């Protein structure tokens, strides 16, 4: 599968952002698990969760746009 230089850079940016999101999710899970083990209640920050969800949705939309028209990717023939 070949991408233009602009598509390649867009994909690299998306991967970087998704990696950051994954790291943040791991930190959240670690903090929640530590709190539970220490007998403290975990108070979810729903605003932060909504903001993270929006970032994920935005990045996935960018990924779809970058891959639009590349049928080989979507049908598994990569």
Secondary structure by P-SEA (a helix, b strand, c coil): ccccaaaaaaaaaaaaaaaaaaaaaaaaaaaaaaaaaacbbbbbaaaaaaaaaaaaaaaaaaaaaaaccccccccccc
